[in-house]
Amino acid sequence: MIMPNPFSAVLLVLALTCLILIGVVLFVEWLKELSDRRRTRIERELDVAQERMRAAIFQLASELGADAHEARKALIRESYLASGQLPPKQ
């Protein structure tokens, strides 16, 4: 019967430990990459949403400005009609 060498057993345990550690490191790196890709995708979606919101805000501001201009014109017209005066020629 061959006696197992204690040095061989230690080497085997060290080799298995190294393999397990390498596996854990690779798994952690994979999780980190997954997280980075998810964060990048979310940031890209937020950028698109921000651009849409910015365009909507500028469109609404433009419409409000046009409405305000029309309201001022109507108010001036009504004040001239109420006073019985004619607006000055420009």
HELIX and SHEET records of a PDB file:
HELIX    1   1 PRO A    6  SER A   83  1                                  78    
END                                                                             
